[in-house]
Amino acid sequence: MSSIAALNWRYATKKMDVTKKVQQEKVDQIIAAAQLAPSSMGLQPVKIIVVTNPELKEKIRAIGYNQSQITDCSHLLIFAAWNVYSEERVRHVFAQTNLERELPADANQDYLNMALGHFPSMTEEEQFTHAAKQSYISLGVALTEAALLGVDATPMEGFDPAQLDEMLNLKEYGLRSVTLLPLGYRKEDEDWLVKLKKVRTPLADFVIEFQ
Amino acid sequence: MSSIAALNWRYATKKMDVTKKVQQEKVDQIIAAAQLAPSSMGLQPVKIIVVTNPELKEKIRAIGYNQSQITDCSHLLIFAAWNVYSEERVRHVFAQTNLERELPADANQDYLNMALGHFPSMTEEEQFTHAAKQSYISLGVALTEAALLGVDATPMEGFDPAQLDEMLNLKEYGLRSVTLLPLGYRKEDEDWLVKLKKVRTPLADFVIEFQ
């Protein structure tokens, strides 16, 4: 099995068909894929916000350069990341992991101490950037899963994250928004991009080999 | 088709079997998947460096916390990103895209101007961070593809990127290293992690819904 055909099929859908809903089972699988993505030290600083409310989608579109996919999509996923790696959060992940693995509560103490020592020297902004990077792994995994399921998905950085965080009260969750991923189905006859060739860096430029 | 089973099978392999090589065809598919990953404004600021040279792998291990996967793996992938979004680079991507799509050389001028206007207000470090984030999308896509092909892959941030950049002369390419992804096959009897349960944030904590 390979994802190459699916990745060639996918593209940054510009026009979605507002009448077509993505089956909940498929949305669940896309979210499950994002959830299974790895993260630095297994800390999983990533959350997904799912917006289906039409009024809220309209408000987000207004701070998202008026991009139609935000309202025309079936489910709007928002990838968010921890605003900081607090000691409490790091300890919680380790405790939960030990619990589920039926290990003693103090197992992996060295690794925990390493993780705890990693962040205090970073500014809050640097900590968020670190967490945000992890959310891009989940984004990559999720958009691959969407393509494998035949669901269109358009990754977007083009919105005002500070305004979105305020709109959704993400500060209360200790989160900041990073990217949008509207899920839906392409409306081919109204999408200027669908027929255009996918262009990628030629392999000879993309890869540098040290043999 | 779905990647969920493959994502459950994969894990951050701690011990790879140095005697097992990954078929070139599979390496090529993993690289092709990374190449097909989307990027902000389609600018593709990501490159992959493939290291198979044993002496070089040893040197990288020495600046990678002595992690054994760096030398035991079959192919060491290094995900690198542009150090800056120069005007020349941005113009080149747009020109190449128009050429391959058989569009006039001045097509998409508004979008080009938007892209050109996006980066000059950012510091070089911010530009690199923006590019590095895109490389995490490719990383997510590549590790999903590896899992689908039954190839083990361990994403790693734990190395000294400045030293690696120097070692590989990445500055000459206008690149900086971001993550490592050793490819190979697990050596189950020597891997402490392989039998442990994969632990993820429970779905109820991972997802926030606005219906």
Contacts between the chains, C-beta under 8 A, distances in Angstrom:
chain1	res1	chain2	res2	distance
A	1	B	1	6.8
A	1	B	6	7.3
A	1	B	148	4.7
A	1	B	149	7.3
A	2	B	29	5.5
A	2	B	33	7.8
A	2	B	145	6.6
A	2	B	148	5.9
A	2	B	149	6.4
A	3	B	3	7.1
A	3	B	33	5.7
A	3	B	141	7.4
A	3	B	144	6.3
A	3	B	145	5.2
A	3	B	148	5.8
A	4	B	29	6.1
A	4	B	32	5.7
A	4	B	33	6.3
A	4	B	36	7.1
A	4	B	145	7.5
A	6	B	1	7.4
A	7	B	33	6.0
A	7	B	36	4.0
A	7	B	37	7.5
A	7	B	141	7.0
A	8	B	36	6.5
A	10	B	38	8.0
A	12	B	38	6.1
A	12	B	42	7.7
A	29	B	2	5.5
A	29	B	4	6.1
A	31	B	203	7.6
A	31	B	206	7.4
A	31	B	207	6.1
A	32	B	4	5.7
A	32	B	203	8.0
A	33	B	2	7.8
A	33	B	3	5.7
A	33	B	4	6.3
A	33	B	7	6.0
A	33	B	144	7.6
A	35	B	200	5.3
A	35	B	201	6.8
A	35	B	203	6.9
A	35	B	206	5.2
A	36	B	4	7.1
A	36	B	7	3.9
A	36	B	8	6.5
A	36	B	198	7.6
A	36	B	200	6.5
A	37	B	7	7.5
A	37	B	140	6.0
A	38	B	10	8.0
A	38	B	12	6.1
A	38	B	143	7.0
A	38	B	155	5.5
A	40	B	157	5.3
A	42	B	12	7.7
A	42	B	199	7.4
A	44	B	200	6.6
A	44	B	201	5.1
A	46	B	206	7.9
A	47	B	201	7.8
A	47	B	205	7.7
A	47	B	206	6.0
A	47	B	207	7.2
A	47	B	208	6.3
A	48	B	206	6.4
A	48	B	207	5.3
A	48	B	208	7.5
A	49	B	207	7.5
A	49	B	208	4.6
A	49	B	209	7.5
A	49	B	210	6.8
A	50	B	207	6.0
A	50	B	208	7.3
A	50	B	209	4.9
A	50	B	210	7.0
A	51	B	209	8.0
A	51	B	210	4.6
A	52	B	209	7.7
A	52	B	210	7.2
A	52	B	211	5.3
A	53	B	210	5.1
A	53	B	211	5.8
A	56	B	210	5.4
A	96	B	199	6.5
A	97	B	199	4.5
A	100	B	197	5.6
A	100	B	199	4.8
A	101	B	196	5.2
A	101	B	197	5.1
A	101	B	199	6.8
A	129	B	129	6.1
A	132	B	133	6.8
A	133	B	132	6.8
A	133	B	133	5.7
A	133	B	136	5.1
A	134	B	136	7.4
A	136	B	133	5.1
A	136	B	134	7.4
A	136	B	136	3.5
A	136	B	137	5.1
A	136	B	139	7.9
A	136	B	140	6.8
A	137	B	136	5.1
A	137	B	137	7.8
A	137	B	139	5.8
A	137	B	140	4.1
A	137	B	143	7.7
A	137	B	155	7.3
A	138	B	140	6.7
A	139	B	136	7.9
A	139	B	137	5.8
A	139	B	140	6.5
A	140	B	37	6.0
A	140	B	136	6.8
A	140	B	137	4.1
A	140	B	138	6.7
A	140	B	139	6.5
A	140	B	140	2.4
A	140	B	141	4.5
A	140	B	144	7.2
A	141	B	3	7.5
A	141	B	7	7.0
A	141	B	140	4.5
A	141	B	141	7.4
A	141	B	143	7.5
A	141	B	144	5.2
A	143	B	38	7.0
A	143	B	137	7.7
A	143	B	141	7.5
A	144	B	3	6.4
A	144	B	33	7.6
A	144	B	140	7.3
A	144	B	141	5.2
A	144	B	144	4.7
A	144	B	145	7.5
A	145	B	2	6.6
A	145	B	3	5.2
A	145	B	4	7.6
A	145	B	144	7.5
A	148	B	1	4.8
A	148	B	2	5.9
A	148	B	3	5.8
A	149	B	1	7.3
A	149	B	2	6.4
A	155	B	38	5.5
A	155	B	137	7.3
A	157	B	40	5.3
A	168	B	210	7.1
A	173	B	208	6.9
A	196	B	101	5.2
A	197	B	100	5.6
A	197	B	101	5.2
A	198	B	36	7.6
A	199	B	42	7.4
A	199	B	96	6.5
A	199	B	97	4.5
A	199	B	100	4.8
A	199	B	101	6.8
A	200	B	35	5.2
A	200	B	36	6.5
A	200	B	44	6.6
A	201	B	35	6.8
A	201	B	44	5.1
A	201	B	47	7.8
A	203	B	31	7.6
A	203	B	32	8.0
A	203	B	35	6.9
A	205	B	47	7.7
A	206	B	31	7.4
A	206	B	35	5.2
A	206	B	46	7.9
A	206	B	47	6.0
A	206	B	48	6.3
A	207	B	31	6.1
A	207	B	47	7.3
A	207	B	48	5.4
A	207	B	49	7.6
A	207	B	50	6.0
A	208	B	47	6.3
A	208	B	48	7.5
A	208	B	49	4.6
A	208	B	50	7.3
A	208	B	173	6.9
A	209	B	49	7.5
A	209	B	50	4.9
A	209	B	51	8.0
A	209	B	52	7.7
A	210	B	49	6.8
A	210	B	50	7.1
A	210	B	51	4.6
A	210	B	52	7.3
A	210	B	53	5.1
A	210	B	56	5.4
A	210	B	168	7.1
A	211	B	52	5.3
A	211	B	53	5.8
